[in-house]
């Protein structure tokens, strides 16, 4: 895009030193945004900064932050707001991969006996709770200015439900359910909430080099940038409560057509339509029937 569509906008991006993160930092800076890049990897953040042109570095702040710690999240948001004078966009990209348990996790799936309670808690805190901590920290400002974007990177439903892929799968499932609920909660406020997934295994450190995949067969991390940048822009005003499969976003088409082709229902909306509820159905005028905005034409979920 590179049309300055995000001039003046302040973005907080987690997992900024990783495969998706580095791509997103560059894409957001190219569009004129100011980016507060968070990651637990200090060396990776330094390398990211060194890889950018001087003009872009002036619109980048980096911070070592452990998003599993709610105090660290509050401090990171306060720091970004002090540095740039506000916050408009939160991109929840940071996560731990299954390689943290065992590098060959994709070849030999991880059994429950291999997961310690401490490791379970660490995954849940990083891959799930961190996004909630950050959302809680940014939402007063976003609601006050009646404009905000919360974009969360989740994963395929296959991965969420896959046996031997805990704690990663359940934590990501919780993350997507949370995004669906926040889209509903913030509907009509000017704050939109959507999720973006690559669509399958991607060529990032999340897929350990010990896996048997040929790297050229993996999804390139660059596919994440076009849908996320578009969702951050004013062109996406009112588009909320959706899931986007990045590999289905065709940059040769108009943004509106690309959006329509890449959009799918968030979470498990089709399963939530007919609860047994006192008095009939919940959420009159709101609730489970209000989420999901955009023109018709959903593609199948991945």
Backbone as CSV, one residue per row, in Angstrom:
resi,resn,N_x,N_y,N_z,CA_x,CA_y,CA_z,C_x,C_y,C_z
1,UNK,0.838,-1.198,0.000,0.000,0.000,0.000,0.877,1.253,0.000
2,UNK,1.630,1.506,1.052,2.599,2.585,1.120,2.015,3.917,0.665
3,UNK,0.832,4.261,1.117,0.172,5.511,0.754,0.005,6.439,1.946
4,UNK,0.688,6.144,3.051,0.548,6.977,4.239,-0.813,6.868,4.883
5,UNK,-1.456,5.707,4.750,-2.816,5.548,5.268,-2.870,5.586,6.795
6,UNK,-1.718,5.448,7.440,-1.707,5.430,8.906,-0.931,6.610,9.476
7,UNK,-0.775,7.680,8.713,-0.036,8.831,9.199,-0.579,9.315,10.534
8,UNK,0.311,9.439,11.516,-0.072,9.953,12.825,-0.646,8.931,13.772
9,UNK,-0.972,7.741,13.290,-1.523,6.716,14.162,-0.401,6.077,14.989
10,UNK,-0.726,5.732,16.230,0.227,5.084,17.135,-0.191,3.632,17.319
11,UNK,0.738,2.732,17.020,0.482,1.294,17.074,1.331,0.674,18.174
12,UNK,0.720,-0.160,18.999,1.456,-1.023,19.922,1.414,-2.426,19.339
13,UNK,2.592,-2.983,19.092,2.707,-4.301,18.456,3.540,-5.219,19.334
14,UNK,2.987,-6.364,19.705,3.737,-7.341,20.494,4.372,-8.380,19.573
15,UNK,5.366,-9.069,20.103,6.076,-10.047,19.283,6.769,-9.391,18.102
16,UNK,7.256,-8.168,18.302,7.748,-7.353,17.191,9.058,-7.858,16.603
17,UNK,9.822,-8.640,17.350,11.118,-9.117,16.853,11.020,-10.446,16.123
18,UNK,9.835,-11.057,16.084,9.668,-12.360,15.457,9.372,-12.261,13.979
19,UNK,9.008,-13.390,13.392,8.803,-13.455,11.954,7.684,-12.564,11.456
20,UNK,6.487,-12.678,12.027,5.394,-11.789,11.652,5.674,-10.367,12.124
21,UNK,6.211,-10.244,13.319,6.417,-8.923,13.917,7.297,-8.027,13.077
22,UNK,8.413,-8.550,12.594,9.336,-7.731,11.806,8.675,-7.261,10.512
23,UNK,7.914,-8.138,9.881,7.186,-7.764,8.666,6.179,-6.661,8.969
24,UNK,5.451,-6.812,10.062,4.414,-5.849,10.404,5.005,-4.501,10.794
25,UNK,6.103,-4.496,11.532,6.742,-3.228,11.893,7.078,-2.439,10.635
26,UNK,7.701,-3.091,9.675,8.092,-2.398,8.441,6.867,-1.903,7.672
27,UNK,5.844,-2.748,7.571,4.648,-2.358,6.823,3.947,-1.174,7.478
28,UNK,3.852,-1.181,8.791,3.189,-0.091,9.516,3.975,1.209,9.402
29,UNK,5.299,1.113,9.521,6.133,2.301,9.357,6.032,2.843,7.932
30,UNK,5.974,1.953,6.950,5.836,2.380,5.559,4.559,3.180,5.337
31,UNK,3.533,2.891,6.137,2.260,3.599,6.006,2.192,4.854,6.862
32,UNK,3.306,5.206,7.504,3.359,6.452,8.256,3.040,6.346,9.728
33,UNK,2.819,5.145,10.233,2.478,4.980,11.648,3.692,5.179,12.542
34,UNK,3.429,5.497,13.791,4.413,5.433,14.861,4.215,4.092,15.551
35,UNK,5.290,3.355,15.763,5.165,1.978,16.250,5.936,1.794,17.549
36,UNK,5.215,1.342,18.578,5.825,0.903,19.833,5.972,-0.608,19.742
37,UNK,7.204,-1.064,19.530,7.485,-2.474,19.288,7.877,-3.151,20.595
38,UNK,7.107,-4.151,21.000,7.348,-4.872,22.247,7.784,-6.300,21.940
39,UNK,8.737,-6.778,22.705,9.161,-8.164,22.586,9.987,-8.500,23.817
40,UNK,10.051,-9.781,24.131,10.890,-10.225,25.237,12.345,-10.386,24.800
41,UNK,12.578,-10.371,23.485,13.886,-10.629,22.892,14.630,-9.307,22.658
42,UNK,15.494,-8.945,23.571,16.207,-7.666,23.477,17.124,-7.623,22.260
43,UNK,17.830,-8.712,21.990,18.731,-8.757,20.839,17.933,-8.636,19.543
44,UNK,16.800,-9.312,19.488,15.953,-9.233,18.298,15.437,-7.826,18.049
45,UNK,15.065,-7.116,19.106,14.601,-5.737,18.959,15.721,-4.834,18.458
46,UNK,16.917,-5.048,18.972,18.054,-4.246,18.521,18.328,-4.486,17.041
47,UNK,18.255,-5.761,16.612,18.457,-6.084,15.205,17.389,-5.478,14.321
48,UNK,16.147,-5.481,14.810,15.048,-4.871,14.067,15.331,-3.392,13.838
49,UNK,15.729,-2.708,14.886,15.991,-1.268,14.788,17.128,-0.982,13.816
50,UNK,18.171,-1.795,13.874,19.329,-1.592,12.999,18.994,-1.842,11.534
51,UNK,17.956,-2.625,11.278,17.612,-2.970,9.895,16.786,-1.900,9.201
52,UNK,16.351,-0.878,9.935,15.443,0.120,9.387,16.181,1.382,8.959
53,UNK,15.654,2.085,7.967,16.249,3.371,7.588,16.066,4.402,8.701
54,UNK,16.911,5.415,8.698,16.923,6.404,9.784,15.567,7.079,9.957
55,UNK,14.902,7.406,8.840,13.618,8.093,8.945,12.601,7.236,9.684
56,UNK,12.609,5.943,9.409,11.661,5.050,10.060,11.992,4.864,11.538
57,UNK,13.278,4.803,11.853,13.699,4.625,13.255,13.164,5.757,14.120
58,UNK,13.035,6.934,13.542,12.508,8.067,14.301,11.062,7.895,14.712
59,UNK,10.341,6.975,14.053,8.938,6.710,14.400,8.769,5.357,15.085
60,UNK,9.874,4.810,15.586,9.852,3.510,16.252,10.383,3.646,17.667
61,UNK,9.670,3.045,18.602,10.226,2.857,19.945,10.225,1.366,20.239
62,UNK,11.264,0.893,20.875,11.344,-0.526,21.225,11.390,-0.670,22.734
63,UNK,10.806,-1.745,23.204,10.764,-1.981,24.647,10.776,-3.478,24.911
64,UNK,11.671,-3.901,25.782,11.658,-5.288,26.231,10.519,-5.432,27.230
65,UNK,9.568,-6.295,26.925,8.381,-6.443,27.771,7.922,-7.888,27.769
66,UNK,7.641,-8.399,28.940,7.089,-9.744,29.106,5.583,-9.605,29.238
67,UNK,4.850,-9.911,28.174,3.406,-9.670,28.186,2.646,-10.632,29.090
68,UNK,3.327,-11.628,29.643,2.655,-12.496,30.606,2.480,-11.804,31.959
69,UNK,3.090,-10.647,32.134,3.070,-9.881,33.382,2.177,-8.660,33.187
70,UNK,1.083,-8.575,33.945,0.138,-7.472,33.719,0.750,-6.125,34.041
71,UNK,1.644,-6.059,35.021,2.301,-4.788,35.321,3.174,-4.342,34.152
72,UNK,3.872,-5.296,33.535,4.710,-4.969,32.381,3.865,-4.458,31.216
73,UNK,2.677,-5.021,31.055,1.778,-4.557,29.996,1.306,-3.140,30.267
74,UNK,0.908,-2.865,31.498,0.475,-1.504,31.851,1.598,-0.502,31.625
75,UNK,2.805,-0.883,32.018,3.950,0.018,31.862,4.290,0.232,30.393
76,UNK,4.154,-0.807,29.581,4.456,-0.680,28.156,3.471,0.262,27.471
77,UNK,2.192,0.149,27.819,1.196,1.040,27.227,1.430,2.476,27.679
78,UNK,1.687,2.669,28.965,1.961,4.016,29.469,3.197,4.609,28.793
79,UNK,4.229,3.776,28.592,5.438,4.245,27.939,5.199,4.659,26.499
80,UNK,4.405,3.861,25.773,4.098,4.191,24.386,3.299,5.488,24.296
81,UNK,2.355,5.664,25.205,1.545,6.878,25.183,2.373,8.102,25.544
82,UNK,3.280,7.959,26.491,4.165,9.075,26.843,5.073,9.434,25.677
83,UNK,5.579,8.418,24.993,6.538,8.645,23.907,5.881,9.257,22.679
84,UNK,4.707,8.743,22.314,4.064,9.157,21.067,2.841,10.052,21.277
85,UNK,2.391,10.187,22.508,1.274,11.075,22.784,-0.105,10.468,22.633
86,UNK,-0.192,9.143,22.529,-1.494,8.509,22.423,-1.354,7.074,21.977
87,UNK,-2.492,6.430,21.731,-2.496,5.086,21.183,-3.788,4.903,20.390
88,UNK,-3.669,4.301,19.213,-4.820,4.093,18.339,-5.034,2.633,17.978
89,UNK,-3.954,1.862,17.942,-4.018,0.497,17.419,-3.224,-0.430,18.323
90,UNK,-3.812,-1.573,18.646,-3.126,-2.645,19.374,-3.131,-3.883,18.500
91,UNK,-1.954,-4.431,18.256,-1.847,-5.678,17.501,-1.244,-6.728,18.420
92,UNK,-2.065,-7.698,18.797,-1.651,-8.784,19.692,-1.045,-9.908,18.853
93,UNK,0.266,-9.853,18.691,0.969,-10.817,17.858,1.910,-11.708,18.675
94,UNK,2.316,-11.250,19.841,3.291,-11.985,20.638,2.753,-13.319,21.135
95,UNK,3.596,-14.341,21.109,3.180,-15.671,21.563,4.390,-16.569,21.748
96,UNK,4.203,-17.601,22.563,5.159,-18.702,22.661,4.726,-19.814,21.724
97,UNK,5.687,-20.452,21.076,5.395,-21.592,20.228,5.677,-22.905,20.927
98,UNK,5.198,-23.984,20.344,5.387,-25.304,20.947,6.847,-25.733,20.983
99,UNK,7.677,-25.070,20.187,9.103,-25.358,20.240,9.721,-25.056,21.593
100,UNK,9.031,-24.254,22.407,9.527,-23.973,23.757,9.488,-25.228,24.626
101,UNK,8.668,-26.201,24.251,8.615,-27.466,24.986,9.580,-28.474,24.379
102,UNK,9.510,-28.611,23.046,10.403,-29.550,22.373,10.503,-29.152,20.909
103,UNK,11.737,-29.082,20.391,11.964,-28.573,19.038,11.308,-29.431,17.970
104,UNK,11.162,-30.722,18.199,10.556,-31.593,17.189,9.068,-31.810,17.456
105,UNK,8.434,-30.802,18.032,7.024,-30.915,18.436,6.083,-31.175,17.269
106,UNK,6.472,-30.805,16.055,5.612,-31.044,14.903,5.764,-32.449,14.339
107,UNK,6.846,-33.099,14.700,7.076,-34.473,14.244,6.609,-35.481,15.297
108,UNK,6.863,-35.170,16.545,6.388,-35.997,17.666,5.556,-35.096,18.564
109,UNK,4.253,-35.254,18.488,3.369,-34.375,19.235,3.613,-34.508,20.735
110,UNK,3.295,-33.447,21.461,3.626,-33.337,22.882,2.524,-33.964,23.736
111,UNK,2.882,-34.889,24.588,1.914,-35.525,25.482,1.722,-34.734,26.766
112,UNK,0.618,-34.992,27.434,0.289,-34.232,28.637,1.346,-34.412,29.722
113,UNK,2.007,-35.566,29.746,3.012,-35.824,30.767,4.257,-34.960,30.582
114,UNK,4.420,-34.384,29.391,5.581,-33.534,29.136,5.361,-32.080,29.541
115,UNK,4.133,-31.732,29.827,3.788,-30.339,30.116,3.700,-30.151,31.622
116,UNK,4.568,-29.358,32.184,4.515,-29.087,33.617,3.455,-28.012,33.881
117,UNK,2.914,-27.960,35.091,1.979,-26.876,35.420,2.587,-25.500,35.184
118,UNK,3.881,-25.366,35.460,4.537,-24.079,35.251,4.549,-23.699,33.766
119,UNK,4.813,-24.692,32.903,4.814,-24.423,31.466,3.411,-24.092,30.980
120,UNK,2.413,-24.804,31.460,1.022,-24.500,31.100,0.687,-23.052,31.464
121,UNK,1.007,-22.667,32.694,0.708,-21.308,33.132,1.437,-20.273,32.292
122,UNK,2.675,-20.566,31.919,3.452,-19.628,31.127,2.828,-19.431,29.743
123,UNK,2.424,-20.525,29.110,1.786,-20.424,27.804,0.488,-19.627,27.883
124,UNK,-0.345,-19.956,28.851,-1.635,-19.278,28.966,-1.437,-17.789,29.247
125,UNK,-0.497,-17.472,30.127,-0.251,-16.068,30.463,0.262,-15.286,29.262
126,UNK,1.131,-15.909,28.466,1.723,-15.215,27.318,0.775,-15.181,26.124
127,UNK,0.211,-16.320,25.781,-0.568,-16.436,24.548,-2.019,-16.013,24.686
128,UNK,-2.490,-15.850,25.906,-3.898,-15.523,26.127,-4.042,-14.287,27.014
129,UNK,-3.548,-14.388,28.248,-3.764,-13.302,29.200,-3.097,-12.007,28.776
130,UNK,-1.922,-12.099,28.138,-1.223,-10.882,27.731,-2.072,-9.981,26.852
131,UNK,-2.812,-10.562,25.927,-3.673,-9.762,25.055,-4.771,-9.074,25.861
132,UNK,-5.274,-9.750,26.891,-6.302,-9.131,27.740,-5.718,-7.999,28.562
133,UNK,-4.526,-8.219,29.122,-3.874,-7.155,29.897,-3.701,-5.905,29.043
134,UNK,-3.229,-6.083,27.819,-2.972,-4.939,26.948,-4.269,-4.279,26.494
135,UNK,-5.279,-5.094,26.189,-6.577,-4.528,25.810,-7.149,-3.696,26.938
136,UNK,-7.068,-4.219,28.128,-7.576,-3.472,29.293,-6.838,-2.147,29.464
137,UNK,-5.552,-2.129,29.142,-4.749,-0.918,29.319,-5.038,0.132,28.241
138,UNK,-5.332,-0.292,27.009,-5.532,0.679,25.928,-6.980,1.120,25.767
139,UNK,-7.923,0.321,26.247,-9.315,0.568,25.873,-9.876,1.885,26.421
140,UNK,-9.500,2.369,27.604,-10.052,3.666,28.015,-9.720,4.789,27.038
141,UNK,-8.491,4.812,26.543,-8.104,5.839,25.579,-8.852,5.666,24.270
142,UNK,-8.942,4.442,23.782,-9.633,4.198,22.515,-11.107,4.581,22.605
143,UNK,-11.756,4.207,23.691,-13.172,4.553,23.852,-13.351,6.061,23.981
144,UNK,-12.412,6.703,24.681,-12.502,8.149,24.861,-12.382,8.914,23.546
145,UNK,-11.560,8.428,22.641,-11.393,9.110,21.355,-12.336,8.572,20.285
146,UNK,-13.114,7.547,20.658,-14.087,6.910,19.768,-13.445,6.422,18.462
147,UNK,-12.247,5.893,18.597,-11.555,5.295,17.446,-10.474,4.379,17.984
148,UNK,-10.462,3.182,17.491,-9.419,2.255,17.908,-9.488,0.976,17.093
149,UNK,-8.352,0.309,17.039,-8.262,-0.975,16.354,-7.571,-1.970,17.282
150,UNK,-8.190,-3.122,17.469,-7.552,-4.231,18.182,-7.540,-5.410,17.211
151,UNK,-6.354,-5.829,16.852,-6.186,-6.921,15.893,-5.352,-8.008,16.565
152,UNK,-5.851,-9.222,16.545,-5.219,-10.319,17.262,-4.867,-11.438,16.292
153,UNK,-3.651,-11.914,16.394,-3.192,-13.025,15.567,-3.499,-14.325,16.294
154,UNK,-4.387,-15.129,15.734,-4.676,-16.428,16.337,-4.108,-17.515,15.419
155,UNK,-4.789,-18.626,15.297,-4.253,-19.735,14.509,-5.402,-20.496,13.878
156,UNK,-5.098,-21.512,13.112,-6.137,-22.299,12.448,-6.946,-23.083,13.475
157,UNK,-8.198,-23.339,13.161,-9.028,-24.149,14.047,-8.433,-25.544,14.206
158,UNK,-7.811,-26.052,13.153,-7.147,-27.355,13.238,-6.117,-27.360,14.362
159,UNK,-5.302,-26.313,14.412,-4.264,-26.236,15.441,-4.870,-26.078,16.828
160,UNK,-5.939,-25.292,16.931,-6.588,-25.105,18.232,-7.065,-26.431,18.816
161,UNK,-7.572,-27.304,17.954,-8.224,-28.529,18.407,-7.330,-29.754,18.317
162,UNK,-6.120,-29.584,17.860,-5.249,-30.718,17.591,-4.787,-31.396,18.874
163,UNK,-4.907,-32.706,18.932,-4.367,-33.453,20.059,-2.848,-33.375,20.070
164,UNK,-2.264,-33.284,21.240,-0.817,-33.205,21.344,-0.257,-31.845,21.004
165,UNK,-1.133,-30.823,20.962,-0.652,-29.476,20.667,-1.067,-28.489,21.758
166,UNK,-1.091,-29.013,22.974,-1.338,-28.175,24.149,0.005,-27.731,24.725
167,UNK,0.060,-26.543,25.332,-1.004,-25.585,25.660,-1.314,-24.589,24.535
168,UNK,-0.545,-24.610,23.436,-0.669,-23.599,22.391,-2.091,-23.534,21.834
169,UNK,-2.649,-24.684,21.444,-3.958,-24.691,20.814,-5.063,-24.126,21.688
170,UNK,-5.236,-24.631,22.930,-6.297,-24.091,23.776,-6.127,-22.608,24.089
171,UNK,-4.876,-22.157,24.275,-4.656,-20.739,24.570,-5.081,-19.871,23.387
172,UNK,-4.771,-20.309,22.173,-5.176,-19.551,20.990,-6.692,-19.592,20.791
173,UNK,-7.313,-20.710,21.152,-8.771,-20.776,21.068,-9.405,-19.770,22.021
174,UNK,-8.874,-19.691,23.236,-9.360,-18.697,24.184,-9.162,-17.283,23.674
175,UNK,-8.044,-17.050,23.016,-7.741,-15.731,22.471,-8.766,-15.322,21.420
176,UNK,-9.131,-16.254,20.557,-10.121,-15.921,19.526,-11.505,-15.710,20.137
177,UNK,-11.878,-16.528,21.107,-13.162,-16.334,21.775,-13.207,-14.973,22.460
178,UNK,-12.088,-14.573,23.068,-12.019,-13.270,23.720,-12.194,-12.149,22.708
179,UNK,-11.553,-12.273,21.547,-11.689,-11.249,20.515,-13.143,-11.127,20.058
180,UNK,-13.818,-12.263,19.904,-15.227,-12.233,19.505,-16.060,-11.501,20.552
181,UNK,-15.807,-11.795,21.825,-16.547,-11.131,22.885,-16.257,-9.639,22.958
182,UNK,-14.997,-9.249,22.748,-14.657,-7.830,22.780,-15.256,-7.088,21.576
183,UNK,-15.312,-7.737,20.427,-15.964,-7.106,19.277,-17.410,-6.765,19.605
184,UNK,-18.060,-7.667,20.298,-19.451,-7.460,20.709,-19.548,-6.369,21.772
185,UNK,-18.655,-6.431,22.753,-18.692,-5.459,23.851,-18.467,-4.036,23.368
186,UNK,-17.565,-3.856,22.397,-17.198,-2.513,21.957,-17.943,-2.084,20.695
187,UNK,-18.916,-2.858,20.260,-19.656,-2.522,19.043,-20.291,-1.143,19.162
188,UNK,-20.160,-0.345,18.119,-20.766,0.979,18.089,-19.968,2.067,18.762
189,UNK,-18.778,1.732,19.274,-17.972,2.724,19.991,-16.900,3.359,19.121
190,UNK,-16.705,2.834,17.910,-15.597,3.278,17.082,-14.365,2.405,17.232
191,UNK,-14.405,1.461,18.174,-13.299,0.522,18.386,-13.675,-0.805,17.740
192,UNK,-12.860,-1.269,16.811,-13.126,-2.537,16.141,-12.154,-3.604,16.619
193,UNK,-12.612,-4.851,16.574,-11.805,-5.990,17.017,-11.927,-7.097,15.979
194,UNK,-10.803,-7.537,15.442,-10.781,-8.612,14.451,-9.588,-9.518,14.706
195,UNK,-9.632,-10.707,14.127,-8.486,-11.619,14.208,-7.982,-11.908,12.802
196,UNK,-6.684,-12.157,12.715,-6.039,-12.517,11.455,-5.213,-13.769,11.694
197,UNK,-5.307,-14.720,10.800,-4.522,-15.953,10.880,-3.774,-16.129,9.562
198,UNK,-2.617,-16.761,9.582,-1.908,-16.970,8.313,-2.638,-17.945,7.390
199,UNK,-3.246,-18.977,7.964,-3.948,-19.976,7.162,-3.292,-21.334,7.191
200,UNK,-2.145,-21.446,7.841,-1.417,-22.702,7.943,-0.028,-22.432,8.484
201,UNK,0.851,-23.443,8.522,2.203,-23.233,9.045,2.944,-22.177,8.228
202,UNK,3.590,-21.242,8.934,4.284,-20.139,8.269,5.788,-20.244,8.493
203,UNK,6.520,-19.605,7.621,7.980,-19.651,7.670,8.507,-18.641,8.686
204,UNK,8.271,-18.968,9.939,8.735,-18.146,11.054,9.365,-19.080,12.091
205,UNK,10.023,-18.511,13.109,10.595,-19.354,14.162,9.564,-20.185,14.929
206,UNK,8.274,-19.862,14.781,7.240,-20.678,15.418,7.234,-22.112,14.871
207,UNK,7.673,-22.267,13.638,7.852,-23.604,13.054,9.341,-23.913,13.160
208,UNK,9.750,-24.719,14.141,11.181,-24.952,14.371,11.874,-25.520,13.141
209,UNK,13.145,-25.191,13.003,13.918,-25.702,11.870,14.036,-27.218,11.915
210,UNK,13.808,-27.812,13.096,13.864,-29.270,13.231,12.658,-29.964,12.608
211,UNK,11.627,-29.203,12.227,10.470,-29.831,11.600,10.856,-30.349,10.221
212,UNK,10.079,-31.292,9.723,10.390,-31.924,8.433,9.889,-31.112,7.246
213,UNK,9.258,-29.963,7.499,8.722,-29.160,6.409,9.847,-28.606,5.543
214,UNK,9.612,-28.576,4.254,10.466,-27.817,3.355,10.065,-26.354,3.527
215,UNK,10.992,-25.491,3.899,10.654,-24.111,4.225,9.951,-23.405,3.065
216,UNK,10.264,-23.792,1.834,9.631,-23.120,0.695,8.150,-23.462,0.585
217,UNK,7.715,-24.519,1.281,6.302,-24.891,1.258,5.497,-24.180,2.347
218,UNK,6.179,-23.469,3.225,5.501,-22.761,4.306,4.986,-21.411,3.817
219,UNK,3.989,-20.891,4.508,3.408,-19.596,4.148,4.403,-18.487,4.462
220,UNK,4.701,-17.605,3.517,5.628,-16.511,3.804,5.010,-15.526,4.794
221,UNK,5.784,-15.038,5.761,5.219,-14.141,6.776,4.658,-12.853,6.202
222,UNK,5.118,-12.443,5.014,4.632,-11.206,4.420,3.153,-11.177,4.129
223,UNK,2.494,-12.351,4.076,1.049,-12.351,3.773,0.240,-11.676,4.870
224,UNK,0.811,-11.551,6.063,0.056,-10.974,7.176,-0.097,-9.460,7.049
225,UNK,0.821,-8.809,6.345,0.822,-7.352,6.328,-0.387,-6.728,5.627
226,UNK,-0.768,-7.151,4.410,-1.872,-6.452,3.730,-3.190,-6.442,4.506
227,UNK,-3.675,-7.589,5.037,-4.942,-7.501,5.774,-4.827,-6.697,7.056
228,UNK,-3.710,-6.813,7.750,-3.586,-6.096,9.028,-3.464,-4.600,8.794
229,UNK,-2.671,-4.183,7.817,-2.566,-2.755,7.531,-3.924,-2.193,7.119
230,UNK,-4.653,-2.934,6.282,-5.972,-2.444,5.862,-6.921,-2.338,7.053
231,UNK,-6.919,-3.318,7.930,-7.804,-3.271,9.095,-7.464,-2.108,10.026
232,UNK,-6.217,-1.662,10.000,-5.804,-0.523,10.821,-6.267,0.807,10.244
233,UNK,-6.642,0.838,8.990,-6.912,2.091,8.295,-8.356,2.547,8.481
234,UNK,-8.603,3.804,8.085,-9.962,4.330,8.135,-10.890,3.613,7.164
235,UNK,-10.326,2.976,6.144,-11.154,2.225,5.196,-11.905,1.097,5.885
236,UNK,-11.403,0.652,7.038,-12.031,-0.456,7.759,-12.931,0.017,8.896
237,UNK,-13.310,1.282,8.902,-14.233,1.770,9.930,-15.495,0.907,9.955
238,UNK,-15.875,0.461,11.133,-17.094,-0.330,11.282,-16.942,-1.802,10.977
239,UNK,-15.766,-2.229,10.496,-15.546,-3.646,10.204,-15.052,-4.317,11.474
240,UNK,-15.871,-5.152,12.079,-15.512,-5.716,13.379,-16.101,-7.113,13.544
241,UNK,-15.473,-7.896,14.435,-15.980,-9.228,14.744,-15.768,-10.235,13.645
242,UNK,-14.674,-10.111,12.882,-14.392,-11.037,11.795,-13.040,-11.708,11.971
243,UNK,-12.860,-12.789,11.234,-11.578,-13.506,11.139,-11.115,-13.396,9.694
244,UNK,-9.827,-13.126,9.515,-9.272,-13.008,8.173,-8.165,-14.029,7.985
245,UNK,-8.257,-14.782,6.879,-7.248,-15.770,6.529,-6.298,-15.100,5.540
246,UNK,-5.090,-14.787,6.016,-4.190,-13.916,5.258,-3.809,-14.493,3.900
247,UNK,-3.679,-15.809,3.809,-3.299,-16.401,2.522,-4.386,-16.226,1.464
248,UNK,-5.585,-15.894,1.869,-6.675,-15.673,0.917,-6.794,-14.203,0.495
249,UNK,-5.944,-13.348,1.075,-5.984,-11.911,0.733,-5.161,-11.716,-0.531
250,UNK,-5.828,-11.409,-1.626,-5.184,-11.282,-2.926,-4.882,-9.809,-3.195
251,UNK,-3.607,-9.435,-3.129,-3.221,-8.035,-3.297,-3.404,-7.547,-4.733
252,UNK,-3.682,-8.448,-5.662,-3.948,-8.028,-7.043,-5.358,-7.482,-7.195
253,UNK,-6.199,-7.745,-6.234,-7.582,-7.280,-6.276,-7.725,-5.994,-5.470
254,UNK,-8.851,-5.339,-5.604,-9.117,-4.138,-4.804,-9.175,-4.543,-3.328
255,UNK,-8.839,-3.620,-2.413,-8.896,-3.972,-0.990,-10.253,-4.517,-0.557
256,UNK,-11.329,-3.958,-1.082,-12.669,-4.426,-0.693,-12.909,-5.867,-1.157
257,UNK,-12.474,-6.168,-2.363,-12.654,-7.535,-2.857,-11.733,-8.495,-2.121
258,UNK,-10.502,-8.054,-1.852,-9.572,-8.889,-1.097,-10.118,-9.162,0.299
259,UNK,-10.695,-8.147,0.924,-11.285,-8.310,2.261,-12.409,-9.319,2.247
260,UNK,-13.260,-9.217,1.245,-14.407,-10.120,1.154,-13.948,-11.566,0.980
261,UNK,-12.918,-11.772,0.171,-12.435,-13.124,-0.088,-11.719,-13.732,1.112
262,UNK,-11.099,-12.900,1.922,-10.303,-13.403,3.050,-11.103,-13.511,4.335
263,UNK,-12.307,-12.962,4.359,-13.097,-12.911,5.598,-13.801,-14.233,5.869
264,UNK,-13.833,-14.594,7.137,-14.551,-15.792,7.595,-15.148,-15.489,8.969
265,UNK,-16.097,-16.277,9.446,-16.683,-16.028,10.769,-15.652,-16.193,11.872
266,UNK,-15.682,-15.292,12.820,-14.797,-15.382,13.969,-15.286,-16.472,14.915
267,UNK,-14.346,-17.164,15.510,-14.644,-18.155,16.563,-15.689,-19.169,16.097
268,UNK,-16.733,-19.359,16.885,-17.688,-20.438,16.613,-19.097,-19.873,16.631
269,UNK,-19.278,-18.797,15.902,-20.536,-18.064,15.929,-21.728,-18.943,15.569
270,UNK,-21.530,-19.830,14.591,-22.656,-20.647,14.137,-23.143,-21.613,15.207
271,UNK,-22.300,-21.883,16.218,-22.689,-22.786,17.298,-23.371,-22.049,18.448
272,UNK,-23.431,-20.727,18.365,-23.883,-19.922,19.507,-25.244,-19.281,19.278
273,UNK,-25.999,-19.791,18.345,-27.222,-19.096,17.949,-28.471,-19.492,18.743
274,UNK,-28.489,-20.678,19.327,-29.736,-21.141,19.942,-29.515,-21.724,21.340
275,UNK,-28.999,-20.917,22.259,-28.853,-21.436,23.623,-30.219,-21.608,24.290
276,UNK,-30.283,-22.517,25.243,-31.484,-22.640,26.072,-31.390,-21.538,27.109
277,UNK,-32.255,-20.539,26.993,-32.085,-19.297,27.755,-33.411,-18.883,28.388
278,UNK,-33.402,-18.525,29.665,-34.650,-18.073,30.289,-35.263,-16.902,29.524
279,UNK,-36.515,-17.026,29.159,-37.205,-15.946,28.476,-36.970,-15.888,26.984
280,UNK,-36.245,-16.858,26.425,-36.044,-16.864,24.980,-34.589,-16.768,24.592
281,UNK,-34.177,-15.620,24.033,-32.803,-15.456,23.570,-32.117,-14.328,24.344
282,UNK,-30.808,-14.465,24.586,-30.091,-13.427,25.325,-29.765,-12.229,24.451
283,UNK,-29.416,-11.131,25.113,-28.822,-9.995,24.423,-29.734,-9.298,23.445
284,UNK,-30.896,-8.878,23.873,-31.796,-8.169,22.981,-31.106,-6.909,22.464
285,UNK,-30.943,-6.832,21.132,-30.282,-5.692,20.512,-28.771,-5.796,20.536
286,UNK,-28.227,-6.715,21.338,-26.789,-6.942,21.420,-26.599,-8.435,21.618
287,UNK,-25.398,-8.812,21.928,-25.161,-10.204,22.259,-24.711,-11.011,21.058
288,UNK,-24.965,-12.300,21.105,-24.349,-13.201,20.128,-24.844,-12.972,18.712
289,UNK,-25.878,-12.168,18.535,-26.399,-11.951,17.200,-25.867,-10.670,16.578
290,UNK,-25.016,-9.936,17.306,-24.592,-8.626,16.832,-23.191,-8.609,16.246
291,UNK,-22.383,-9.638,16.477,-20.991,-9.571,16.047,-20.841,-9.917,14.576
292,UNK,-19.785,-9.398,13.985,-19.491,-9.661,12.578,-20.034,-8.560,11.704
293,UNK,-19.144,-7.753,11.112,-19.568,-6.665,10.247,-18.825,-6.730,8.935
294,UNK,-19.509,-6.371,7.879,-18.892,-6.364,6.561,-19.851,-6.948,5.557
295,UNK,-19.596,-6.725,4.281,-20.484,-7.252,3.237,-20.507,-8.773,3.236
296,UNK,-21.566,-9.335,2.735,-21.711,-10.786,2.731,-20.672,-11.427,1.825
297,UNK,-20.419,-12.695,2.055,-19.509,-13.432,1.194,-18.388,-14.103,1.945
298,UNK,-18.703,-14.690,3.092,-17.682,-15.359,3.889,-17.063,-16.529,3.136
299,UNK,-15.762,-16.664,3.295,-15.064,-17.827,2.798,-15.020,-18.837,3.942
300,UNK,-14.763,-20.087,3.632,-14.711,-21.095,4.679,-13.575,-20.807,5.635
301,UNK,-13.812,-21.052,6.913,-12.800,-20.799,7.942,-11.667,-21.808,7.810
302,UNK,-10.483,-21.388,8.289,-9.313,-22.263,8.238,-8.840,-22.566,9.646
